[in-house]
Structure formats: structure tokens, C-alpha cells
Amino acid sequence: MYQIKNKIVVLFIGLALLVSCHGLEELNENPNQASSETVEPNLLVPTVISSAAKNTLNLGFGDLAGVVQHTQKDGWSGGHNAYDWGNDSHSWNGFYSALTNNKTLIQKAEDENLEFHLGVGLVMRGYLFGMITDLWGDAPYSEALKGDQGSEYFKSPFDPQKDIYVGILADLAKANTLLSKNQSAYFGIQPAQDILYAGNVAKWRKFANSLALRYYMRLSAKEPGLAEEGIKRITSNPQQYPLIKTASDDAAMAYVGNTGNDSWPTNTKFDSDTQGAYFRIKMAETLVEVLKSLDDPRLGVWANKVGIPLVLDEGAPDGTDYMLDGERHVSQDIVDAYEEVVGVPVNYAKDYIGLPTAMTLGPAFNLKEEFKQGSYNPHVSQLNDIYKEASGPLLKARMLSAAEVNFILAEAALKGWISGSAQHYYEEGIKQSFETWGVSSEYSDYISGAPFNGLEDIIEQKWIASWTAAAEAWFDYRRTGLPKLQTGEASKRAALPLRFYYHINETDTNAENADAAIGRLEATQFKGEDTSNNSAWSKIWLLQGTGKPY
């Protein structure tokens, strides 16, 4: 994977200053602003990729990992564990900023007849707008990014979600055609600047079609006819529509590790605080217990074993608390007092222990003696030490994987939409996830203990495989109601959220269009104290009428 040079990082910083053009914008023209006339397209390619990938990772290893119970935090945990979101919690500015740079890339590619760069730009436009509509619902699309054409575009209407998906699929179909030639037919490619695929046209083509497959399955409950036709068309002609089938083709951006900005977000190289991100994030009990029940080797890649196991000395005098052979022995009265206050039982496992979902007193979990947020707890599993590093072979922002594609194919086969065995694709999805995480040698022993019995197994394994890419697990949960996740004691509502709130900046500066979009949302019984339908528990178009997930 390409290592970003320092001079390119400087350029990234400059380009990152570009903003989206759908709200109130700077009226004065900036002569130094990157444009299709002044920017070399190859320098825009890594800017767009890195912005999109980092935004995805920050969600998939951040708040959305909490929602789908891959991780929990025992410090500063409200938005992560309890979904304590509001209209100031999540902004789409990062995505629109990347789209602004991507628009310049597309314009430059069109001006210079650079088919590879245009194909890349269309794939990234589909990816970024896909994330926006998946997360928020209706959004500025057809009239977005036009602020440079006049003030009338500063307040863009929100396109209906279906129209955005249809537009995305059209972009991806065009990208597939543009990227269908032999590698030698393209010019102007600088492999070092493509931090995803090093200028490999065939891999970008697979990314385009795999992304289309994702969105056809996303539409499967709401628009089954459209979804079935698209999935059949793609899978029935693999030469015309090649897909990401092996982990070596994953759309995954490696972290460089030269600065805090290009390093894995929980690294302790640039964040040495003992209450920093690495120490706050723990494996969630939900995921840990599923992995343990399957004897899943990925657990050891993602987490460390508990530092100091607990042992209950039954019949010991009150107040007994001592260390012996690396284990902490306690008496029943200490356990009883803890459980009465904290409200969750002591976990005596000697291997891996996860943090329970949305517990009230996370910093005190499992008899932790130092009641301090986000600090080391010897009685719970920390993340594996690899997540302390700034970079490494497994530290990647995973945008789309072979495992995901194979699980989509398994679901399509189960529906009878494509030929082939659902079990075959299910097993191949697991195999490719094992390959991704470096445990492929253990696949044969594992698969006999993870038999295929239908949709629940597909979604469960897809949920596991989406570690650090939890947005996809959340989107699958909304569509299928699987896995059957339960909220915790401190959760803001008695149900998982379904979307992000439209941010207050948008509702204030683009009120008329935002209000129209909010009016198209469908409130649920979990709306709670939200004063309008702009609630994380309101249904976007994609979920309305499907009966899912509740």
C-alpha cells in the first residue's frame, strides 16, 4: 500500500479546506482555491480517498460500533453506548467536503479525457453520497455542490432518498463501462497517488460493481423488484460485472502513521494519555460472547485476554481480597456490594471479557478499583495491542470487503434471486474474513462449528466480519432486524436508533428544505422527547412500510 509522502500531506491539508456548497457559503471568490483549472487530478485522488475512508472508519469504529455492540466505552460514552444523540451530534460536512474535491476531480478528468480518473471520481461520488443518504435519509444531491454557480444554489433542496440511490447506481454503471478497458488503454495514471489500488483499473471496476451490489441489496426490502433485477444482472455476467470476491481486492486504505492525522485513531504514539481513545474503547460483551461461543480466532486478533482474572473464594471471610498466581481472589460480600451498586454481575472468565451494553457505571465494571473514566481496567479485555500502533498491516479503513460481497450473494441466493448455493457464499464470506484478519489457517476447524441455517447466520457472520466497519452492520440491522440486539440500562431509548439527526447548522441555515425533508420522515413509538420528526428513531424512506427493524 502506498505510503503518503510528506509533501502530499501538505497538499491534503490545503485541499481539505474546501467546503460543500449546499448551505451558506463564502461569497468572495478565492483565487487560491483548488479547481479543475489549477489542480493536477492525480493529487486529488488520494485526497478524496483518504477523506472518505477516514470518515467511514471514524463511524465504523466510533459511534456506530457502539450501536451494533462491537465496542463499548467506559469513558465519555454517551453517544457511543447510549445513543445520546441530538441535532448537534453528527454533521455531514466531512462527506460534502470530500464530494467538493471529488467534483473537481471529475471536472478535470472530463476536461482532459482521463477515463480512469473519471471512473474513480464516479465510484467515489457514489460511495460518498451513498453514505450520506444511508446515514441521514433525504439529502442535497442533484443541486448540491453548485455554490460556485451562484447564490441561488447556497440552499439546496433535499432529494428524495430513492432518487439518490437511483443516481448512485447510474454513476456506478457508468464507472463500470469507463473502467472496462485493458490497463494499457489508460493514460495519466500515477500509481503512487492511488492509495487504494495503486492505479489498478480492474480493481476499481470491481469496487464499482460491488458497491452497486451493496445498494441493490440495501433496496431489497423497499424495492424488491428493482433490487432483484440489478443483482441478477450483475451476477449473471461476471465478465461484464466483475466483483470483489477475494480479500486481496478489498477496498481498504492503510494508515501511514507519520502524523496524528494519518495514523490509526486509537494509537498511543500520538495520544499517550492514559485516558486516551485506546483506553476508553473496550470490546462489547455482545460481540465477545458470540465469538467465544463460536471459538472464533478473530477474537484474539481484536482483543487481549483479561489482564487479571477474578476468582470468587466461596466461604472466605468477609473482606477477603488478595492476589495469587496473577488472579484476584475476592469474598462473596465484596461481590454482593459491587453488584448491588453497579447492577451487573461479576464476570469470572479467565480469557476474554467484554463491557456490557450501555451500563450505567462502566468505569467500575468488574470490581475495578480505580473509579476513573477511560482508564486501564485489569478485569476486562483491552483492545489488542495492534490498536496502540499508528500503522500496521491490519490497521486499515475498510470501505468494502470480499466478505461483505459474499454475504450479499449468500442472501441473494437464499432469496432465489441468483444461482448457486447460499451456504457456499456464506462459507466463502467467512473464509475471506479470516483471510483479511490473518487467521485463514484456522478456517477448516472453525466452519464445522458455524453451520449454515439461514438468514440469521448470514447476518450474524456479516455483523462479525464488519468489525471496524460497523456502519454496514447497522444498515443491515435496520433492514433485517438482525442480529437481535437489545439496548442497555442507560440507553436513551428502548430501541436502537435508525438514522442521524439533521444537524442544527443545516436546519438553521437551510430551514425550508430541511423542514420539507423532516416532514417526509415517519415517527416511531421511540421518538420520545424529540420535538419533531427529526429524530434518530424516525424512519427514513428506505424503512417506511417494511416493518423493519421495528
C-alpha positions as CSV (number, residue, x, y, z in Angstrom):
1,M,0.0,0.0,0.0
2,Y,1.2,3.4,-1.0
3,Q,2.9,5.5,1.7
4,I,1.8,9.1,1.6
5,K,4.8,11.5,1.1
6,N,5.1,14.5,3.4
7,K,4.6,16.9,0.6
8,I,1.4,15.3,-0.4
9,V,0.1,15.5,3.2
10,V,0.7,19.3,3.0
11,L,-1.4,19.4,-0.2
12,F,-4.2,17.3,1.6
13,I,-4.4,20.0,4.3
14,G,-4.8,22.7,1.8
15,L,-7.4,20.8,-0.2
16,A,-9.3,19.8,2.9
17,L,-10.2,23.5,3.4
18,L,-12.7,23.2,0.6
19,V,-16.3,23.1,1.8
20,S,-19.5,21.8,0.5
21,C,-21.9,24.0,-1.4
22,H,-25.4,23.3,-0.1
23,G,-25.7,25.8,2.8
24,L,-24.5,29.3,3.4
25,E,-21.1,29.7,1.7
26,E,-18.3,32.2,1.4
27,L,-19.4,34.7,-1.3
28,N,-16.0,36.0,-2.2
29,E,-14.0,34.1,-4.9
30,N,-10.8,32.6,-3.6
31,P,-8.1,32.8,-6.3
32,N,-6.1,30.1,-4.5
33,Q,-8.9,27.6,-4.3
34,A,-8.3,24.2,-6.0
35,S,-10.2,24.0,-9.2
36,S,-10.3,22.0,-12.4
37,E,-8.1,24.6,-13.9
38,T,-5.4,24.7,-11.2
39,V,-5.2,21.2,-9.7
40,E,-3.4,18.1,-11.1
41,P,-6.1,15.3,-10.9
42,N,-3.7,12.7,-9.5
43,L,-3.2,14.9,-6.5
44,L,-7.0,14.9,-5.9
45,V,-7.3,11.2,-6.0
46,P,-5.6,10.5,-2.6
47,T,-7.4,13.5,-1.0
48,V,-10.8,12.1,-1.9
49,I,-10.0,8.5,-0.9
50,S,-8.4,9.4,2.4
51,S,-11.3,11.7,3.3
52,A,-13.9,9.1,2.5
53,A,-12.0,6.3,4.2
54,K,-11.3,8.1,7.4
55,N,-14.9,9.3,7.7
56,T,-16.0,5.7,7.3
57,L,-13.6,4.4,9.9
58,N,-14.4,7.1,12.4
59,L,-18.1,6.0,12.3
60,G,-17.4,2.2,11.9
61,F,-15.0,2.2,14.8
62,G,-16.8,5.0,16.6
63,D,-20.5,5.6,17.5
64,L,-21.8,3.0,15.1
65,A,-19.6,0.3,16.6
66,G,-21.4,1.2,19.9
67,V,-24.8,0.9,18.3
68,V,-24.2,-2.6,16.9
69,Q,-22.3,-3.6,20.0
70,H,-18.9,-4.3,18.6
71,T,-17.4,-2.0,21.2
72,Q,-18.4,0.0,24.3
73,K,-16.7,2.8,26.1
74,D,-16.1,3.1,29.8
75,G,-15.3,6.8,29.4
76,W,-17.1,9.7,27.7
77,S,-19.6,7.1,26.5
78,G,-23.0,8.8,26.0
79,G,-23.0,9.0,22.2
80,H,-21.3,5.6,21.8
81,N,-23.1,3.3,24.3
82,A,-26.4,5.1,25.0
83,Y,-27.1,6.8,21.6
84,D,-27.5,10.1,23.4
85,W,-27.6,11.9,20.1
86,G,-29.2,15.2,19.2
87,N,-29.2,17.7,16.4
88,D,-25.6,18.7,17.1
89,S,-24.1,15.2,17.2
90,H,-23.3,14.3,13.7
91,S,-22.5,16.6,10.7
92,W,-22.3,15.6,7.1
93,N,-19.8,18.4,6.3
94,G,-16.9,15.9,6.1
95,F,-18.7,14.0,3.4
96,Y,-19.7,17.1,1.4
97,S,-16.2,18.5,1.7
98,A,-14.8,15.3,0.2
99,L,-17.5,15.5,-2.5
100,T,-16.4,19.0,-3.3
101,N,-12.9,17.9,-4.0
102,N,-14.3,14.9,-5.9
103,K,-16.3,17.2,-8.1
104,T,-13.1,19.0,-9.1
105,L,-11.5,15.6,-9.9
106,I,-14.5,14.7,-12.1
107,Q,-14.4,18.1,-13.9
108,K,-10.6,17.8,-14.5
109,A,-11.0,14.2,-15.8
110,E,-13.7,15.2,-18.2
111,D,-11.8,18.2,-19.4
112,E,-8.7,16.1,-20.1
113,N,-10.5,12.9,-21.2
114,L,-9.0,10.9,-18.4
115,E,-11.2,7.9,-18.3
116,F,-9.6,6.2,-15.3
117,H,-9.8,9.3,-13.2
118,L,-13.4,9.9,-14.2
119,G,-14.3,6.3,-13.3
120,V,-12.6,6.8,-9.9
121,G,-14.5,10.0,-9.4
122,L,-17.8,8.4,-10.2
123,V,-17.2,5.5,-7.8
124,M,-16.2,7.8,-5.0
125,R,-19.2,10.1,-5.7
126,G,-21.5,7.0,-5.4
127,Y,-19.7,5.9,-2.2
128,L,-19.9,9.3,-0.5
129,F,-23.5,10.1,-1.5
130,G,-24.4,6.6,-0.5
131,M,-23.0,7.1,3.0
132,I,-24.9,10.4,3.3
133,T,-28.3,9.0,2.4
134,D,-27.7,5.8,4.4
135,L,-27.0,7.9,7.5
136,W,-29.4,10.8,7.2
137,G,-32.1,9.9,4.6
138,D,-33.1,12.6,2.1
139,A,-30.2,15.0,1.4
140,P,-28.9,17.6,-1.0
141,Y,-27.9,15.7,-4.2
142,S,-28.9,17.0,-7.6
143,E,-28.5,20.6,-6.7
144,A,-25.6,20.1,-4.2
145,L,-22.0,21.3,-4.8
146,K,-23.1,24.1,-7.1
147,G,-22.4,27.1,-4.9
148,D,-19.8,28.3,-7.2
149,Q,-22.5,28.9,-9.9
150,G,-24.4,31.4,-7.9
151,S,-26.1,32.3,-4.6
152,E,-29.3,30.6,-5.7
153,Y,-27.6,27.2,-5.0
154,F,-26.5,28.0,-1.4
155,K,-29.7,26.4,-0.1
156,S,-30.1,23.2,-1.9
157,P,-33.3,21.1,-1.8
158,F,-33.1,17.7,-0.2
159,D,-33.6,15.0,-2.9
160,P,-35.8,12.0,-2.1
161,Q,-33.8,9.1,-0.9
162,K,-34.9,6.8,-3.7
163,D,-33.7,9.3,-6.3
164,I,-30.3,9.4,-4.6
165,Y,-30.0,5.7,-4.8
166,V,-31.0,5.6,-8.4
167,G,-28.5,8.3,-9.2
168,I,-25.7,6.4,-7.4
169,L,-26.5,3.2,-9.3
170,A,-26.3,5.2,-12.6
171,D,-22.9,6.6,-11.7
172,L,-21.6,3.1,-10.8
173,A,-22.9,1.7,-14.1
174,K,-21.1,4.4,-16.0
175,A,-17.9,3.8,-14.0
176,N,-18.1,0.1,-14.8
177,T,-18.1,1.0,-18.5
178,L,-15.3,3.6,-18.2
179,L,-13.1,1.1,-16.4
180,S,-13.7,-1.9,-18.7
181,K,-10.7,-1.5,-20.9
182,N,-7.3,-3.1,-20.6
183,Q,-4.9,-1.3,-18.2
184,S,-2.7,-0.2,-21.1
185,A,-5.6,1.8,-22.7
186,Y,-5.5,4.4,-20.0
187,F,-3.1,7.3,-19.6
188,G,-2.2,9.8,-16.9
189,I,-2.3,7.3,-14.1
190,Q,0.2,7.8,-11.3
191,P,0.0,4.6,-9.2
192,A,1.7,6.1,-6.2
193,Q,-1.2,8.6,-5.8
194,D,-3.9,6.0,-5.8
195,I,-3.7,5.0,-2.1
196,L,-6.4,2.4,-2.5
197,Y,-5.5,0.3,-5.6
198,A,-2.2,1.8,-6.9
199,G,-3.8,2.6,-10.2
200,N,-5.1,-0.9,-10.9
201,V,-8.1,-0.3,-13.2
202,A,-9.5,-3.8,-12.8
203,K,-9.8,-3.5,-9.1
204,W,-11.5,-0.1,-9.3
205,R,-14.0,-1.7,-11.7
206,K,-14.7,-4.5,-9.1
207,F,-15.2,-1.8,-6.5
208,A,-17.8,-0.1,-8.6
209,N,-19.8,-3.2,-9.2
210,S,-19.5,-4.4,-5.6
211,L,-20.8,-1.1,-4.4
212,A,-23.7,-1.4,-6.8
213,L,-24.4,-4.8,-5.4
214,R,-24.4,-3.3,-1.9
215,Y,-27.0,-0.8,-2.8
216,Y,-29.3,-3.2,-4.7
217,M,-29.4,-5.3,-1.5
218,R,-29.9,-2.2,0.5
219,L,-33.1,-1.6,-1.5
220,S,-34.2,-5.3,-1.3
221,A,-37.0,-4.8,1.3
222,K,-38.3,-1.5,0.0
223,E,-37.9,-2.0,-3.8
224,P,-37.6,-5.8,-4.2
225,G,-38.2,-5.7,-8.0
226,L,-35.5,-3.1,-8.6
227,A,-33.1,-4.9,-6.3
228,E,-33.7,-8.4,-7.8
229,E,-33.2,-7.1,-11.4
230,G,-30.0,-5.4,-10.5
231,I,-28.5,-8.2,-8.6
232,K,-29.4,-10.7,-11.3
233,R,-27.9,-8.5,-14.0
234,I,-24.6,-8.1,-12.1
235,T,-24.2,-11.7,-11.1
236,S,-25.3,-13.3,-14.3
237,N,-22.5,-11.7,-16.3
238,P,-19.2,-11.8,-14.3
239,Q,-17.1,-10.7,-17.3
240,Q,-19.1,-7.5,-17.7
241,Y,-19.6,-7.0,-13.9
242,P,-16.6,-8.4,-12.0
243,L,-16.9,-8.2,-8.3
244,I,-14.6,-8.2,-5.2
245,K,-14.5,-11.9,-4.4
246,T,-11.2,-12.2,-2.6
247,A,-9.7,-10.3,0.3
248,S,-6.7,-9.1,-1.8
249,D,-9.2,-6.9,-3.7
250,D,-10.8,-5.3,-0.6
251,A,-11.3,-1.6,-0.8
252,A,-9.3,-0.8,2.3
253,M,-7.0,2.1,2.9
254,A,-3.9,1.6,5.1
255,Y,-2.8,4.1,7.6
256,V,0.6,5.7,7.2
257,G,1.5,6.5,10.8
258,N,3.7,9.6,10.2
259,T,1.4,12.1,12.0
260,G,-1.6,12.0,14.2
261,N,-3.7,12.9,11.1
262,D,-2.7,9.8,9.1
263,S,-2.5,7.3,12.0
264,W,-4.9,4.8,13.4
265,P,-7.3,6.7,15.6
266,T,-6.6,4.8,18.9
267,N,-2.8,4.9,18.6
268,T,-0.8,5.7,21.7
269,K,2.1,7.0,19.7
270,F,0.5,10.4,19.2
271,D,-2.0,10.1,22.0
272,S,-0.2,8.9,25.1
273,D,-2.9,10.0,27.5
274,T,-3.7,7.1,29.9
275,Q,-7.4,8.1,29.4
276,G,-7.0,8.4,25.6
277,A,-9.0,6.6,22.9
278,Y,-7.3,3.3,23.2
279,F,-8.1,3.0,26.9
280,R,-11.7,4.2,26.6
281,I,-12.8,1.6,23.9
282,K,-13.4,-1.9,25.0
283,M,-14.8,-4.9,23.2
284,A,-18.6,-5.2,23.8
285,E,-19.8,-8.1,25.7
286,T,-22.4,-8.9,23.0
287,L,-19.7,-9.5,20.4
288,V,-17.2,-11.2,22.8
289,E,-19.8,-13.7,23.9
290,V,-20.8,-14.6,20.3
291,L,-17.2,-15.0,19.3
292,K,-16.4,-17.2,22.3
293,S,-19.4,-19.4,21.6
294,L,-18.0,-20.0,18.1
295,D,-14.4,-20.4,19.3
296,D,-13.7,-17.7,16.8
297,P,-9.9,-17.0,16.3
298,R,-10.7,-13.4,15.2
299,L,-11.3,-12.6,18.9
300,G,-7.6,-13.0,19.7
301,V,-6.7,-10.6,16.8
302,W,-9.1,-7.9,18.0
303,A,-8.7,-8.1,21.8
304,N,-6.3,-9.0,24.5
305,K,-7.1,-11.6,27.2
306,V,-8.2,-10.1,30.5
307,G,-5.2,-8.9,32.5
308,I,-6.2,-10.1,35.9
309,P,-9.0,-12.7,36.1
310,L,-11.3,-12.7,39.2
311,V,-11.8,-15.7,41.4
312,L,-14.7,-16.0,44.0
313,D,-13.4,-17.5,47.2
314,E,-16.5,-19.2,48.4
315,G,-16.8,-19.3,52.2
316,A,-13.9,-16.9,52.6
317,P,-14.2,-14.3,55.5
318,D,-15.8,-11.0,54.6
319,G,-13.3,-8.5,53.2
320,T,-11.1,-11.1,51.6
321,D,-9.3,-9.6,48.6
322,Y,-5.8,-10.8,47.6
323,M,-3.7,-11.7,44.6
324,L,-2.5,-15.2,43.9
325,D,-0.7,-16.5,40.8
326,G,-1.8,-13.5,38.8
327,E,-5.5,-13.8,39.8
328,R,-7.5,-11.6,42.2
329,H,-9.4,-13.5,44.8
330,V,-12.4,-11.9,46.5
331,S,-15.1,-12.9,49.0
332,Q,-18.8,-13.0,48.4
333,D,-19.6,-9.8,50.4
334,I,-17.4,-7.8,48.1
335,V,-19.1,-9.2,45.0
336,D,-22.6,-8.6,46.6
337,A,-21.8,-5.0,47.4
338,Y,-20.5,-4.4,43.9
339,E,-23.4,-6.0,42.2
340,E,-25.9,-4.0,44.3
341,V,-24.3,-0.7,43.3
342,V,-23.3,-1.4,39.7
343,G,-26.2,-3.6,38.7
344,V,-24.3,-6.1,36.5
345,P,-22.9,-9.4,37.7
346,V,-19.2,-10.0,38.1
347,N,-17.6,-11.9,35.2
348,Y,-15.1,-14.5,36.3
349,A,-13.9,-15.5,32.8
350,K,-10.2,-16.1,32.5
351,D,-9.9,-15.5,28.8
352,Y,-11.9,-12.6,27.2
353,I,-14.4,-10.2,28.9
354,G,-16.4,-7.5,27.1
355,L,-18.1,-4.5,28.5
356,P,-21.9,-4.9,28.9
357,T,-24.2,-2.7,26.7
358,A,-24.9,0.8,28.0
359,M,-24.2,0.0,31.6
360,T,-24.6,3.0,34.0
361,L,-21.2,2.7,35.8
362,G,-18.8,1.5,33.1
363,P,-15.7,2.8,34.9
364,A,-16.5,0.5,37.9
365,F,-17.1,-2.6,35.8
366,N,-16.0,-6.0,37.2
367,L,-14.6,-4.8,40.5
368,K,-12.3,-2.2,39.0
369,E,-10.8,-0.4,42.0
370,E,-9.9,2.9,40.4
371,F,-13.2,4.6,39.5
372,K,-11.8,6.6,36.6
373,Q,-13.3,7.1,33.2
374,G,-11.5,5.5,30.2
375,S,-8.5,4.1,32.1
376,Y,-7.0,0.7,32.1
377,N,-9.2,-2.0,33.7
378,P,-7.3,-5.2,34.5
379,H,-10.5,-7.2,34.8
380,V,-11.8,-6.6,31.3
381,S,-10.3,-7.2,27.8
382,Q,-8.5,-4.3,26.3
383,L,-8.2,-4.0,22.5
384,N,-5.4,-6.0,21.0
385,D,-2.0,-4.2,21.3
386,I,-2.0,-3.7,17.5
387,Y,-4.6,-0.9,18.1
388,K,-2.0,1.0,20.0
389,E,0.1,1.3,16.9
390,A,0.0,4.2,14.4
391,S,0.1,1.9,11.4
392,G,0.2,-1.8,10.7
393,P,-0.8,-4.5,8.2
394,L,-4.3,-4.9,9.8
395,L,-4.9,-1.2,10.5
396,K,-7.0,-0.2,7.5
397,A,-10.1,1.8,6.9
398,R,-12.3,-0.8,5.3
399,M,-14.7,0.6,2.8
400,L,-16.0,-2.6,1.2
401,S,-14.7,-6.2,1.5
402,A,-14.9,-9.5,-0.2
403,A,-16.5,-10.9,2.9
404,E,-19.4,-8.4,2.5
405,V,-19.8,-9.2,-1.2
406,N,-20.0,-12.9,-0.5
407,F,-22.6,-12.5,2.3
408,I,-24.7,-10.3,-0.1
409,L,-24.5,-13.1,-2.6
410,A,-25.5,-15.6,0.1
411,E,-28.6,-13.6,0.9
412,A,-29.4,-13.2,-2.8
413,A,-29.1,-17.0,-3.3
414,L,-31.3,-17.6,-0.2
415,K,-34.0,-15.4,-1.8
416,G,-33.7,-17.4,-5.0
417,W,-32.5,-14.3,-7.0
418,I,-29.3,-15.9,-8.2
419,S,-28.0,-19.3,-8.9
420,G,-25.5,-21.0,-6.6
421,S,-25.7,-22.2,-3.0
422,A,-26.4,-19.8,-0.2
423,Q,-24.3,-22.0,2.0
424,H,-21.3,-21.8,-0.4
425,Y,-21.4,-18.0,-0.4
426,Y,-21.9,-17.9,3.4
427,E,-18.8,-20.1,3.9
428,E,-16.8,-18.1,1.4
429,G,-17.7,-14.9,3.3
430,I,-16.3,-16.3,6.5
431,K,-13.2,-17.6,4.6
432,Q,-12.5,-14.2,3.2
433,S,-12.9,-12.5,6.6
434,F,-10.4,-15.0,8.0
435,E,-8.0,-14.1,5.2
436,T,-8.5,-10.4,6.0
437,W,-7.6,-10.9,9.6
438,G,-4.7,-13.3,9.1
439,V,-6.3,-16.5,10.5
440,S,-7.1,-18.4,7.3
441,S,-5.3,-21.5,8.6
442,E,-8.0,-21.9,11.2
443,Y,-10.9,-21.8,8.8
444,S,-11.3,-25.5,8.3
445,D,-11.6,-26.2,12.0
446,Y,-13.9,-23.3,12.5
447,I,-16.5,-23.8,9.8
448,S,-17.8,-27.1,11.3
449,G,-18.8,-25.2,14.4
450,A,-20.5,-22.4,12.4
451,P,-23.1,-24.3,10.3
452,F,-25.4,-22.5,7.9
453,N,-29.1,-22.5,8.8
454,G,-30.5,-19.4,7.0
455,L,-30.6,-15.6,7.1
456,E,-29.8,-15.2,10.8
457,D,-26.5,-17.0,10.3
458,I,-25.6,-14.9,7.2
459,I,-26.3,-11.6,9.0
460,E,-24.6,-12.7,12.2
461,Q,-21.4,-13.6,10.3
462,K,-21.6,-10.4,8.3
463,W,-22.0,-8.5,11.5
464,I,-18.9,-10.1,12.9
465,A,-16.9,-9.5,9.7
466,S,-17.8,-5.8,9.8
467,W,-15.5,-5.2,12.7
468,T,-14.2,-1.6,12.4
469,A,-16.7,-1.1,9.6
470,A,-19.8,-1.2,11.7
471,A,-21.9,1.2,9.6
472,E,-22.7,-1.8,7.3
473,A,-23.8,-3.8,10.3
474,W,-26.1,-1.0,11.4
475,F,-27.6,-0.7,7.9
476,D,-28.2,-4.5,7.8
477,Y,-29.8,-4.4,11.2
478,R,-32.2,-1.7,10.1
479,R,-33.2,-3.7,7.0
480,T,-33.5,-7.1,8.6
481,G,-33.8,-6.6,12.4
482,L,-30.8,-8.9,12.8
483,P,-28.8,-9.6,14.9
484,K,-31.5,-9.2,17.6
485,L,-29.6,-6.6,19.6
486,Q,-31.0,-5.3,22.9
487,T,-30.4,-1.9,24.4
488,G,-28.8,-1.4,27.8
489,E,-29.9,0.2,31.0
490,A,-28.5,3.7,30.2
491,S,-29.7,3.8,26.6
492,K,-31.6,6.9,25.6
493,R,-34.4,4.8,24.2
494,A,-35.5,1.2,24.5
495,A,-34.6,0.6,20.8
496,L,-31.6,1.1,18.6
497,P,-31.5,4.3,16.6
498,L,-32.3,4.3,12.9
499,R,-30.6,7.4,11.5
500,F,-28.6,10.5,12.3
501,Y,-30.4,13.8,13.1
502,Y,-30.2,16.5,10.6
503,H,-27.6,18.9,12.1
504,I,-28.7,22.2,13.6
505,N,-26.4,24.0,11.2
506,E,-28.5,22.7,8.3
507,T,-31.9,23.1,9.9
508,D,-31.0,26.7,10.8
509,T,-29.4,27.9,7.5
510,N,-31.4,25.8,5.1
511,A,-34.6,25.6,7.1
512,E,-37.2,25.4,4.4
513,N,-35.6,22.5,2.6
514,A,-34.6,20.7,5.8
515,D,-38.1,21.0,7.2
516,A,-39.6,19.5,4.0
517,A,-37.2,16.5,4.4
518,I,-38.1,16.2,8.1
519,G,-41.8,16.2,7.1
520,R,-41.1,13.1,5.0
521,L,-39.7,11.1,7.9
522,E,-42.0,8.7,9.7
523,A,-42.0,8.9,13.5
524,T,-41.9,5.7,15.6
525,Q,-43.1,4.9,19.1
526,F,-39.5,5.5,20.3
527,K,-39.5,9.2,19.2
528,G,-39.5,10.2,22.9
529,E,-38.9,13.8,23.7
530,D,-37.8,14.7,20.2
531,T,-40.0,17.7,19.3
532,S,-40.2,17.0,15.5
533,N,-39.7,14.0,13.3
534,N,-36.0,14.9,13.1
535,S,-35.3,12.0,15.4
536,A,-32.8,9.2,15.4
537,W,-35.8,7.0,15.9
538,S,-37.7,8.2,12.9
539,K,-37.9,6.1,9.7
540,I,-36.3,7.2,6.5
541,W,-37.9,6.3,3.2
542,L,-35.9,3.1,2.9
543,L,-37.6,1.7,6.0
544,Q,-41.1,3.0,5.7
545,G,-43.6,0.3,5.1
546,T,-41.1,-2.6,5.6
547,G,-42.0,-3.4,9.2
548,K,-38.2,-3.4,10.0
549,P,-36.5,-3.3,12.3
550,Y,-39.5,-2.4,14.5
